[in-house]
């Protein structure tokens, strides 16, 4: 009886193996394409706000002590202190190639999948391996 159980287990493991790395990647990407996407607002970090300000308001060509530069610098500091958000989209799944174990790992985040994800500490959910695509 034990031999039959071991045989069925080994047969199941062999059946899950893809004939090539490319086929395993394709299968993982097909699984990934069935993901749930979630839209949320994310507050920019200080350096991101400064970068965004500089992109939208190029630094004037003037001497550093010029009033125009001083005013621009003050505007940049004020902008960095305001709450600036941007819309983000996150998917509930992704694939990663684990070459050492010769498989693609399919990760999923239940918080994203269920629509409860928030860009706050403790509210982002956990990424865990839910599928393996061996090659």
C-alpha positions in Angstrom: 0.0 0.0 0.0 2.9 2.4 0.8 4.5 1.7 -2.5 1.3 2.6 -4.3 1.1 5.9 -2.4 4.7 6.8 -3.2 4.2 5.9 -6.8 1.1 8.1 -7.1 3.0 11.0 -5.4 6.0 10.6 -7.7 3.7 10.4 -10.7 2.0 13.7 -9.6 5.4 15.4 -9.2 6.5 14.3 -12.7 3.2 15.3 -14.3 3.7 18.9 -12.9 7.0 19.4 -14.6 7.1 21.4 -17.8 9.2 20.2 -20.7 11.4 23.4 -20.8 12.1 26.6 -18.9 10.2 28.5 -21.6 7.1 26.4 -21.2 7.2 26.8 -17.4 7.6 30.6 -17.8 4.7 30.7 -20.3 2.5 28.7 -17.9 3.3 31.0 -15.0 2.6 34.1 -17.1 -0.7 32.7 -18.2 -1.6 32.1 -14.5 -0.3 35.7 -13.7 -2.6 37.1 -16.4 -5.6 36.0 -14.4 -4.7 38.3 -11.6 -6.9 40.9 -9.9 -5.7 44.4 -10.1 -6.3 47.0 -7.4 -6.2 50.8 -7.7 -5.2 52.9 -4.7 -3.8 56.3 -3.7 -0.2 56.5 -2.5 1.3 59.5 -0.7 4.7 60.5 -2.2 7.8 60.5 -0.1 9.7 63.7 0.5 12.3 63.1 -2.1 9.6 62.1 -4.6 7.8 65.3 -4.0 11.0 67.3 -4.6 11.7 65.4 -7.8 8.1 66.0 -9.0 8.3 69.7 -8.3 11.6 70.0 -10.1 10.2 68.2 -13.2 7.1 70.4 -13.2 9.0 73.6 -12.3 12.6 73.6 -13.8 15.1 75.5 -11.8 15.6 79.0 -13.1 18.9 79.9 -14.8 20.2 82.4 -12.4 22.9 82.9 -9.8 22.3 81.0 -6.5 21.9 84.3 -4.5 19.4 85.6 -7.0 15.8 86.3 -5.7 14.4 84.1 -8.4 16.4 81.0 -7.2 15.6 81.8 -3.5 11.8 82.0 -4.3 12.0 78.8 -6.4 13.7 77.0 -3.5 11.1 78.2 -1.0 8.3 77.0 -3.3 10.0 73.6 -3.5 10.2 73.3 0.3 6.6 74.3 0.6 5.5 71.8 -2.0 7.5 69.0 -0.2 5.5 69.8 3.0 2.1 69.4 1.4 0.3 66.1 1.0 0.8 64.9 -2.6 -0.6 61.6 -3.8 -0.6 59.6 -7.0 -2.8 56.8 -8.3 -1.1 53.4 -8.3 -2.2 50.0 -9.6 -1.0 46.8 -8.0 -1.6 43.2 -9.2 -2.4 40.4 -6.9 0.1 38.0 -8.6 3.6 37.8 -10.0 6.1 35.2 -11.2 9.7 34.8 -10.2 12.3 32.5 -11.7 14.1 30.4 -9.1 16.9 28.9 -11.2 18.5 27.0 -8.3 15.3 24.9 -7.9 14.5 25.0 -11.6 11.0 26.4 -11.2 9.0 29.6 -11.5 7.3 30.6 -8.3 3.8 32.1 -8.5 3.3 34.6 -5.7 -0.1 36.0 -4.6 -1.2 38.6 -2.1 -4.6 38.0 -0.6 -5.0 41.6 0.6 -4.7 42.8 -3.1 -6.9 39.9 -4.3 -9.7 40.8 -1.8 -9.4 44.5 -2.4 -8.3 45.3 1.2 -4.8 46.4 0.4 -3.7 49.8 1.7 -0.4 51.6 1.4 0.0 51.5 5.2 2.2 49.5 7.5 0.5 46.2 8.4 -2.2 46.7 5.7 -0.2 45.6 2.6 -0.8 41.8 3.0 1.8 39.1 2.5 3.2 37.8 -0.7 3.3 34.0 -0.6 4.0 31.2 -3.0 0.8 29.6 -4.2 1.9 27.9 -7.4 5.1 26.2 -8.7 5.9 25.8 -12.3 8.8 23.3 -12.5 11.0 22.8 -15.5 
